[in-house]
Amino acid sequence: MDMWQPEPLALWDDAWEQDQAPAPAPALPGWAQAIGVFDLETTGVDVTTDRIVTAHVGLLDADGGVVRAHGWLADPGVEIPAGATAVHGITTARARAEGRPAAAVVAEIVDALRALLDAGIPVVAYNAPYDFSLLKHEALRHGIPPILDPAPVIDPLVLDKTYDRYRRGKRTLEVVAAHYAVTLEGAHDAAADAIAAGRVAQALAARFALPPTVHELHTQQIGWARAQAESLTEYFIRIGRLDAEDAVDGSWPIR
């Protein structure tokens, strides 16, 4: 009977190293090769009554490089509260002196977004229901046909909550960008926030096995956002911040 002979130790070492090697990152899906980015800075947080102050719509390439960029400064036609100015830095005096009429700005933002969406290019917006809903109400206010069903949209906030659900800490763009090693200089500047959100979306696509097509991803986010709102509703009721008959609106990507 032949005696069993151990394999050379080097082969064992090689096998151990292969077992310990990290799994390869998912291949970047096609939709991440070119993405639109969108962000608003506003007079407040009420999407039905507050107004656009600054905005950015751009296009990033597969490496997160800026291919196209367009920014706007609007005269919102109302006073900008001190609290809002403290966030984005735009005063009422500056908006009136340097900003363009709100109706013209809103029309151009809508046109820029429609051009991307009609071309099938996904638009990344962090906490998308805020930006798209406020833009809708601004369009209606100025008699501009609004974007009522934006698609395809990618919301890094929804994706991060889905794929890293139990991570502790805040989920602001600044915190999430830092978590994914995305540089965000000048937070609450519309251009800086829009570009950082786009790069976070690409970082999520590189780290996790997201749905392969942008249309499937868009559809999945509708359900994920609804489930996240239901979970948040339960939490708020439990700690006494909501009554039992109230609920967090989980509509996505627009309310």
C-alpha positions, 0 to 999 in steps of 0.5 A, spaced: 500 500 500 502 506 498 504 511 503 500 518 503 505 523 502 503 530 504 503 536 499 509 541 499 508 546 505 508 551 499 502 549 496 498 549 503 500 556 503 498 558 496 491 555 498 491 558 504 492 565 501 487 564 496 482 562 501 483 568 505 483 573 499 477 578 499 472 576 494 473 580 487 468 587 487 462 586 483 463 589 476 461 596 475 454 595 472 453 599 465 449 604 468 455 607 472 459 609 466 455 615 465 451 618 470 447 625 471 447 628 478 442 633 481 442 637 487 438 644 490 440 648 495 433 652 497 430 657 502 428 651 507 425 644 507 418 644 505 418 642 498 411 645 497 412 652 499 420 653 499 424 656 493 430 654 489 436 658 491 442 654 487 442 648 483 446 644 479 445 639 474 451 635 471 454 629 467 460 624 470 464 619 467 465 612 469 471 615 473 467 620 477 470 625 472 465 631 471 464 631 463 458 637 463 456 641 469 451 647 469 449 651 475 444 656 477 443 662 482 436 664 482 432 670 485 427 666 489 422 672 490 422 671 497 427 672 503 432 667 504 431 665 512 438 666 516 438 659 517 438 657 510 443 662 509 447 659 514 447 652 510 448 654 503 451 661 504 447 665 499 444 671 502 437 675 500 441 681 498 446 676 493 440 672 490 437 679 488 443 682 485 446 676 482 440 671 481 436 670 475 429 670 475 426 664 478 421 662 473 427 662 468 432 658 472 426 653 474 425 652 466 432 651 465 433 646 470 427 642 468 430 642 461 436 639 463 434 634 467 429 632 462 434 631 457 438 626 461 432 622 463 430 622 456 437 619 453 436 614 458 441 617 463 440 615 470 440 622 475 443 621 481 440 625 487 441 624 494 434 624 498 431 624 491 424 625 493 426 632 496 429 635 490 425 632 485 418 634 489 421 641 490 422 642 483 415 639 481 412 645 486 417 650 483 415 648 476 407 648 478 408 655 481 411 658 475 406 655 470 412 650 467 410 643 465 413 639 471 417 632 471 412 628 474 415 621 474 422 622 473 426 615 471 431 612 471 433 615 478 438 613 483 438 615 490 445 613 494 441 614 501 436 609 499 442 604 497 446 605 503 440 604 507 439 598 503 446 595 503 449 597 509 442 597 513 445 596 520 451 601 520 450 606 526 451 613 525 448 619 521 446 618 514 447 625 511 451 626 505 457 628 508 458 622 513 456 617 507 461 620 502 466 619 508 464 612 509 465 610 502 472 615 501 469 620 497 471 627 497 466 632 499 469 639 499 464 645 500 458 641 503 451 644 501 454 647 495 449 644 490 455 643 485 459 639 490 453 635 493 451 633 486 458 631 484 459 627 491 452 624 491 454 621 484 461 618 486 458 615 492 453 612 487 459 609 483 462 607 490 456 603 492 456 600 485 463 598 485 462 595 492 455 591 492 452 587 487 446 592 485 441 590 480 445 590 473 440 594 469 438 601 471 430 600 470 431 594 475 435 598 480 429 604 479 424 599 480 427 596 486 428 603 490 421 604 490 420 598 494 426 599 498 424 606 500 417 604 502 420 599 507 425 604 510 419 609 511 415 604 514 421 602 519 422 609 521 414 610 522 414 604 527 421 607 530 418 614 531 411 611 534 415 607 539 419 613 541 413 618 541 415 622 535 409 620 531 402 618 533 399 611 531 395 613 525 401 618 522 406 615 517 412 617 514 411 618 507 415 613 503 413 615 496 420 615 491 423 618 487 418 624 488 412 626 492 
